[in-house]
Structures are given as C-alpha cells and as structure tokens.
Amino acid sequence: MRRRVAWPLALASLAAPTVATAATPIATGAANGADTVWIMVSSALVLLMCMPGLGLFYGGLVRTKNFLSVLVQIGAIAAMASLLWLVCGYALAFGPVGHGLIGGLGPVMLGHLAAVRAGLALPESTFALFQMCFAAITPALMVGAWVDRARFSWVVAFCAAWGLVVYAPVAHWIWGGGWLASRFGTLDFAGGIVVHTTAGVSALVVAILLGARQGFPKTLMLPHAPALTMAGAALLWVGWFGFNGGSALAGNAGATSAILNTHIAACAAAMAWLLIERLTVGKPTSVGFATGAVGGLATVTPAAGLIAPGAALLFGLAAAAVCYPMILLVKHRCKIDDSLDVFAVHGVGGMLGSLLLAVFLSPALGGAGYAPGMTMPLQIHAQVLGVVVVALWSALATVVLGLGLARIWPMRVNEDDEREGLDLASHGERAWEMD
C-alpha cells in the first residue's frame, strides 16, 4: 500500500496538480483539515531550519568576529525571499503552466488563490506558505560559501535576484508542471535538484568569483563554537522532518515514510563520517558528526518518500563516502575557498541522491516504482538530464547576476574590514561583548 501512495505523490512531487489516481489527495471542494494542519506545521519546521538552525550551524563554524554577520545575512535573505515570493515568486514557480519554462503571473501578490489547490486537499494559501519557506531557505544555504568576506548589500541584492532567476524557474521546471518533469519525467521529492543542486552549484561559483579569504589555505581558521554548530545541526535535523515529510503534501503514510527515511539517512551518514574521521585524522569530531548528518539529509531529500528504509541507509553511507572526499578535493586540491563546504555537502549530496533515486525507485529494491512507460535506464536519463541542466543554468545565471550586480554593489569588503571582522565593519555590533 505504501508504494501505491508514494508513487502519485512522487509524480506530483510538490506541485503537479494534474495527476489523479485513487491514492492521490484530490480536492473535493473542501480542504482536508488534518492535511492542512500538517503542512502548516511543516512550514514552521522548514523556517526553523533556516532561523535559527542554519544560522547556528554556519555561525559556529566561523570565527568570533563574523558570527553575527552570518545570522544577519541569513535573516535578511529569508525575509527578502519571502517578500519576493509574495510579489511574484510564487506566480513564476507555480502559476498557470504555459510553455513549461516559467509560470504565469495570475497569482501575483498571492492574489486570487484557490480555496483548494488543484489536485490536492489543501488550501492554496497553505501550499503557497509551505513553498515560501523553501524559497527562503534555499538562497540562505549559499551564505556558507562567502562568510568572512562578502559585502552585505551585494549579498541581499544577489540572493533576491537569484531567487527569481534561478530558484523560481527551476521549481517550475520540476515541481510546477514545467518541461523537465512533464516531458522527461525528472523526479525530485523534496529538493535534491531544486534546492540543493541550485544552491550548491551557485555557492561554488560565488566562492570562485569572490576569491579566497585572507590567509586561505595556509592559515588555520578554526570554528569558534562547535557547540553552536551541533545545536544548529540538531535543529536542521528536526526541521528536515517537515522539509521532507511535508513534501508528501498530506498527513499520510507517504509523509511517515519520508520522515523515517530522512532520519535513517542522517544517522547513517553521521556515524559513517565519524568513522572516516577516526581512520583519517585520528579523532571523531563534533563538527564531523554535524556535517555528516547534514550531508545525509541533503542526499536523501530527493528520494525521501520514494525509497525503502534500507535504501535510505545506503543513501546515508553514500553521502559520507562521497561528500567527505569532495571537501578535500574542492579545498585542498582545487584551492577553492567554499568556506563552509556548501557545494561539497549540499550540492554534491543533492546531486548524488537525485541520481541514486533512479536506481532505488525500482520496486525490486523496495521503491515506489516507475511511472507508466518509464524504466530504470529512462529514469536515469531523466535524472542526469535534470541535474546537468539545473547545474549549468545555476552556474551561468550566478556568473551573470554576481558580476552584473557587482558593478553597483562590490561583492567583497575591503581588506581592513575583513581583518576587523564583518560584525563590526558591516553591522557595528559584536556578537559577544567581553567585560
């Protein structure tokens, strides 16, 4: 029975209103109260991931003089993204489907929302709220790539433009009935491509455009508060239950399956990461545990409601096995200062999970099964196409937006401000006042 429920939700992912089977939540003229409450709770959990979860996770990893700047950047990005979602972001991502590239502008300012979202048993306002929280956290993920050196005004302007040029179109292509999902069958249950691939690839590009922090890679830049990073990771972990569980868009067995798989993957990745650290550097660390857990969460996200629990265990192990060496590759071999490993953890994890989904979707492996006419090779093709197209679009748009906006607001603070720290230089405050 779980497979019958999961597959229509997979096809619908977060948006598609046209799929109709006996197991799909179908609007009957009135919203389902239990489903509505669950998605409202899930929205709160996703926002909790962003503020304070992501802020504490990233903030603990930077030096003391930049802690407050991380919190302010994440808060401002989430606020700006939410306002733009109101104005036109939701319409671009989930407005009426036309040519499949971008949504229509019917629901601008969140006006004219339906009492019930087509194909679901939710008020459209509830659906828009849930998606708003996704639009808020996705650009905030990129903050980890430019900590210690990016100018606040550029950060806000770039993330605002990025949300409309990168996030909203990609969400439409896969979740809003656009061309990747409708023509090729690309799947993304909760954001491995739409969230983690876009943010991860763009973060890497920005890190290259900005250049490294002063002293990188020779100077050891230790986290100032690993305890805060652990606390942030715990909030992310709990909040991810709403991120993935809410993506079932109903309070049903599909949501339970997604949450179960989310937890298993995080546990497996965190423990595997500790083992890798023990074997390579001699000691398992708190930062390693937190990073591993987040890597597992990102990797299972595109498949959370579509695979068996045993497969989720493998997703977690794969996350640790691939993301850990990717950090070393980016920072030590390529000398790219993606400061808090956004690409290696979120980007690579999201892409890895999106590709593994094509295999573990197989009913023989306990998965939800393929759509009519789809086979494993065709699904692999669809997933590879989705990952490659979205990665290329994210990279290209980031270069254009980043450099274009830098002509108005410089991307990077000056050397004196960077040495002083962004807390004082950009915000005139200290995170911690010492008597």
C-alpha positions in Angstrom: 0.0 0.0 0.0 2.9 2.3 0.7 4.1 2.0 -2.8 0.7 3.0 -4.2 0.6 6.1 -2.1 4.2 7.1 -2.7 4.2 7.0 -6.5 1.4 9.5 -7.3 3.0 11.8 -4.7 6.4 11.3 -6.4 4.9 12.3 -9.7 3.2 15.3 -8.2 6.3 16.0 -6.0 5.5 19.4 -4.6 3.2 20.7 -7.2 1.8 18.8 -10.1 -2.0 19.3 -9.9 -3.0 17.1 -12.8 -2.1 13.6 -11.7 -5.2 11.8 -10.5 -5.3 8.3 -9.0 -7.2 6.7 -6.2 -4.2 7.3 -3.9 -3.6 10.9 -4.7 -5.0 13.6 -2.5 -7.7 15.1 -4.7 -9.6 18.2 -4.0 -13.3 17.6 -3.4 -14.4 21.2 -2.9 -13.1 21.4 0.7 -9.7 21.1 2.2 -8.7 18.3 4.5 -8.2 19.7 7.9 -5.6 17.2 9.1 -3.5 17.6 5.9 -3.7 21.4 6.2 -2.5 21.4 9.8 0.4 19.0 8.9 1.6 21.3 6.1 1.3 24.4 8.4 3.4 22.6 11.0 5.9 21.5 8.3 6.1 25.1 7.1 7.1 26.2 10.7 9.7 23.3 10.8 11.3 24.5 7.5 11.5 28.0 8.7 13.1 26.7 12.0 15.7 25.1 9.8 16.6 28.5 8.4 16.2 30.6 11.5 17.8 29.6 13.9 19.1 26.2 12.6 21.1 27.2 9.6 22.4 30.4 11.4 23.7 28.4 14.3 25.2 25.7 12.1 27.1 28.1 10.0 27.7 30.7 12.7 29.5 28.2 15.0 31.9 27.4 12.1 33.2 30.9 11.5 35.5 33.0 13.6 34.0 35.0 16.5 34.3 38.3 14.7 32.0 37.1 11.9 29.3 35.2 13.9 26.7 38.0 13.9 27.1 38.7 10.3 26.1 35.2 9.4 22.9 35.5 11.4 22.0 38.8 9.9 22.7 37.7 6.3 20.6 34.5 6.7 17.8 36.5 8.3 17.8 39.2 5.7 17.9 36.7 2.8 14.9 34.8 4.3 12.9 38.0 4.7 13.7 39.3 1.2 13.0 35.9 -0.4 9.6 35.7 1.4 8.6 39.2 0.2 9.6 38.4 -3.3 7.6 35.2 -3.1 4.6 37.3 -2.2 5.1 39.7 -5.1 5.8 37.3 -7.9 8.0 34.4 -6.9 5.0 32.0 -6.3 3.4 33.0 -9.6 6.7 32.4 -11.5 7.1 29.0 -9.9 3.6 27.7 -9.6 1.4 30.0 -11.8 -0.5 28.6 -14.7 1.6 26.3 -16.9 2.2 27.6 -20.3 5.3 26.7 -22.4 6.9 24.9 -19.4 9.7 27.4 -18.8 8.1 29.7 -16.3 4.7 30.1 -14.6 2.1 32.7 -15.4 1.6 35.9 -13.4 -2.0 35.2 -12.4 -1.4 34.8 -8.6 0.9 37.8 -8.2 0.9 39.3 -4.7 -0.7 35.9 -3.7 -3.9 37.1 -5.1 -6.8 35.0 -6.5 -5.6 31.9 -4.7 -8.0 29.0 -4.9 -9.9 27.8 -1.9 -8.3 24.4 -2.6 -5.1 23.8 -4.6 -6.0 21.8 -7.7 -5.0 18.1 -7.3 -4.6 18.4 -3.5 -6.7 18.6 -0.4 -5.0 21.8 0.8 -6.0 25.5 0.6 -3.8 27.1 -2.0 -2.7 29.6 0.7 -1.3 26.7 2.7 0.6 25.3 -0.3 2.0 28.8 -1.0 3.1 29.2 2.6 5.0 25.9 2.5 6.7 26.7 -0.8 7.6 30.2 0.6 9.6 28.6 3.3 11.5 26.6 0.7 12.2 29.7 -1.3 13.5 31.4 1.9 16.0 28.7 3.0 17.4 27.8 -0.4 19.4 31.0 -1.1 20.3 31.2 2.6 22.2 27.9 2.1 24.7 29.8 0.0 25.8 32.0 2.8 28.3 29.3 3.9 30.4 29.8 0.7 31.1 33.5 1.2 31.3 34.0 5.0 34.0 36.4 6.3 34.3 38.5 3.2 31.1 39.2 1.2 29.6 42.7 1.3 26.1 42.7 2.9 24.4 44.9 0.3 25.7 42.6 -2.5 24.6 39.5 -0.6 21.0 40.8 -0.3 20.8 42.0 -3.9 22.3 38.9 -5.3 20.1 36.5 -3.4 17.0 38.5 -4.3 17.8 38.3 -8.0 18.9 34.7 -7.7 15.6 33.6 -6.2 13.7 35.0 -9.3 16.2 34.0 -12.0 17.4 30.6 -10.7 15.1 29.2 -7.9 11.7 30.1 -9.3 12.2 28.8 -12.9 13.8 25.6 -11.6 11.0 25.0 -9.2 8.6 25.4 -12.1 10.5 23.1 -14.4 10.3 20.2 -11.9 7.5 21.0 -9.4 5.3 23.4 -11.2 4.4 21.3 -14.2 7.3 22.5 -16.3 9.3 20.8 -19.0 11.8 18.7 -17.1 9.0 16.9 -15.2 6.3 16.9 -17.9 8.4 16.0 -20.9 11.2 13.9 -19.4 9.9 12.6 -16.1 12.6 14.1 -13.8 11.8 13.5 -10.2 12.7 15.4 -7.0 10.6 14.5 -4.0 11.7 17.4 -1.7 14.6 19.4 -3.3 17.7 17.5 -4.2 17.7 19.3 -7.5 15.5 22.3 -6.9 17.1 23.3 -3.6 20.5 21.6 -3.0 21.8 21.5 -6.6 20.9 25.1 -7.3 22.3 26.4 -4.1 25.4 24.2 -4.1 26.5 24.9 -7.6 25.8 28.7 -7.3 27.7 28.7 -3.9 30.8 27.2 -5.6 30.6 29.8 -8.4 30.4 32.7 -6.0 33.3 31.3 -4.0 35.4 31.3 -7.1 34.3 34.9 -8.1 34.9 36.3 -4.7 38.3 34.7 -4.2 39.6 33.1 -1.0 39.6 34.6 2.5 42.8 36.3 3.6 45.3 33.6 4.6 43.5 30.7 2.9 44.6 28.0 2.7 47.7 28.4 4.8 46.1 30.0 7.9 44.1 27.6 10.1 40.6 29.1 10.5 39.1 27.1 13.3 35.4 27.2 14.2 34.8 29.5 17.2 31.9 27.5 18.7 31.5 23.9 17.6 28.8 23.5 20.3 26.6 26.0 18.4 27.2 24.1 15.2 26.0 20.9 16.9 22.9 22.8 18.2 22.3 24.1 14.7 22.7 20.7 13.2 20.1 19.3 15.6 17.6 22.0 14.7 18.2 21.2 11.0 17.8 17.5 11.6 14.4 18.0 13.3 13.3 20.7 10.9 14.1 18.3 8.0 11.2 16.1 9.1 8.9 18.9 7.9 11.1 19.6 4.9 10.8 16.1 3.6 7.7 14.9 5.4 5.7 17.9 4.4 6.7 17.3 0.8 4.2 14.5 0.7 1.6 17.3 0.9 -0.6 15.2 3.1 -0.6 13.7 6.6 -0.4 10.1 5.4 1.8 7.1 5.1 3.9 8.9 2.4 4.8 11.6 5.0 5.7 8.9 7.6 7.9 7.1 5.1 9.7 10.3 4.1 10.4 11.2 7.8 11.6 7.6 8.6 14.0 7.6 5.6 15.2 11.1 6.4 16.1 10.1 10.0 17.8 6.8 8.9 19.9 8.5 6.2 21.1 11.2 8.7 22.0 8.6 11.3 24.0 6.5 8.8 25.8 9.5 7.3 26.7 11.0 10.7 28.1 7.7 12.0 30.0 6.9 8.8 31.5 10.4 8.8 32.8 9.8 12.4 34.4 6.5 11.3 36.1 8.2 8.3 37.4 10.9 10.6 38.7 8.3 13.1 40.5 6.5 10.4 41.9 9.6 8.6 42.6 12.2 11.3 42.6 10.1 14.4 39.6 11.6 16.3 35.9 11.8 15.6 34.7 15.4 15.9 31.5 17.2 16.7 31.8 19.2 13.5 32.3 16.0 11.6 29.1 14.5 13.2 27.1 17.6 12.3 28.5 17.8 8.8 27.9 14.2 8.1 24.3 14.4 9.3 23.6 17.3 7.1 25.2 15.6 4.2 22.9 12.5 4.7 19.9 14.8 5.0 20.7 16.5 1.7 21.4 13.3 -0.1 18.1 11.6 0.9 16.0 14.6 0.2 15.2 14.0 -3.5 14.2 10.4 -2.7 12.8 10.6 0.8 9.2 9.5 0.1 10.0 7.1 -2.7 12.5 4.6 -1.4 12.7 1.8 1.2 14.2 2.4 4.6 17.1 0.0 3.7 17.8 2.2 0.7 17.9 5.3 3.0 20.7 3.6 5.0 22.7 3.2 1.7 22.0 6.9 0.8 23.4 7.9 4.1 26.5 5.8 3.7 27.0 7.1 0.2 26.7 10.7 1.4 29.6 10.2 3.8 31.7 8.3 1.3 31.3 10.9 -1.5 30.9 14.2 0.3 33.9 13.8 2.7 36.5 13.4 -0.1 34.7 16.1 -2.1 35.5 18.6 0.6 39.2 17.7 0.4 39.0 17.9 -3.4 37.5 21.4 -3.5 39.6 23.0 -0.7 42.9 21.2 -0.9 43.3 20.1 -4.5 41.4 22.9 -6.3 42.1 25.6 -3.7 38.6 26.9 -3.9 37.5 28.6 -0.6 34.0 27.4 -0.4 34.3 28.3 3.3 31.7 26.0 4.9 31.6 23.4 2.2 28.2 24.2 0.7 29.0 22.6 -2.6 30.6 19.5 -1.3 27.8 18.8 1.2 24.6 20.3 -0.1 25.4 20.4 -3.9 27.1 17.1 -4.2 24.8 15.4 -1.7 21.7 16.7 -3.6 23.0 15.6 -7.0 24.1 12.2 -5.6 20.7 11.5 -4.1 18.9 12.6 -7.3 20.9 10.1 -9.4 20.6 7.2 -6.8 16.8 7.8 -6.8 16.6 6.4 -10.4 18.0 3.1 -9.2 16.3 2.7 -5.8 13.0 3.7 -7.2 12.8 0.2 -8.5 10.1 -2.0 -6.9 12.6 -4.8 -6.8 14.6 -2.7 -4.3 11.6 -1.6 -2.3 11.0 1.6 -4.1 7.8 3.2 -5.2 8.1 2.0 -8.8 8.4 3.8 -12.1 5.8 5.8 -13.9 3.9 4.0 -16.7 6.3 3.8 -19.7 9.4 4.6 -17.6 12.2 2.1 -17.0 15.3 2.3 -14.9 17.5 3.5 -17.8 14.9 6.1 -18.8 14.7 7.3 -15.3 18.5 7.5 -15.0 18.5 9.6 -18.2 15.8 11.9 -16.8 17.7 12.4 -13.5 21.0 13.0 -15.2 19.4 15.5 -17.6 17.7 17.3 -14.7 20.9 17.5 -12.7 23.0 18.7 -15.6 20.6 21.3 -16.9 19.9 22.7 -13.5 23.6 22.8 -12.6 24.5 24.6 -15.8 21.7 27.1 -15.5 22.6 27.8 -11.9 26.3 28.4 -12.8 25.6 30.6 -15.8 23.0 32.7 -14.0 25.2 33.1 -11.0 28.1 34.4 -13.1 25.8 36.9 -14.8 24.0 38.1 -11.7 27.0 38.1 -9.5 29.2 40.1 -11.8 26.4 42.3 -13.0 25.3 43.4 -9.5 29.0 43.8 -8.5 29.0 46.9 -10.8 26.6 48.5 -8.4 27.5 46.9 -5.1 31.0 45.5 -4.8 31.0 41.8 -4.0 33.7 41.9 -1.3 34.5 44.1 1.6 37.9 45.8 1.7 40.9 44.2 3.4 40.7 46.3 6.6 37.0 45.4 7.1 37.8 41.7 6.5 40.6 41.8 9.1 38.4 43.7 11.6 35.5 41.2 11.0 32.1 41.8 9.5 30.3 42.0 12.7 31.8 45.4 13.4 32.6 46.5 9.9 29.2 45.8 8.4 26.8 45.9 11.3 28.5 48.0 14.0 28.0 45.3 16.6 29.8 42.4 18.3 28.2 39.0 18.8 29.9 38.6 22.1 30.8 41.6 24.3 33.7 40.8 26.7 33.9 42.6 30.0 
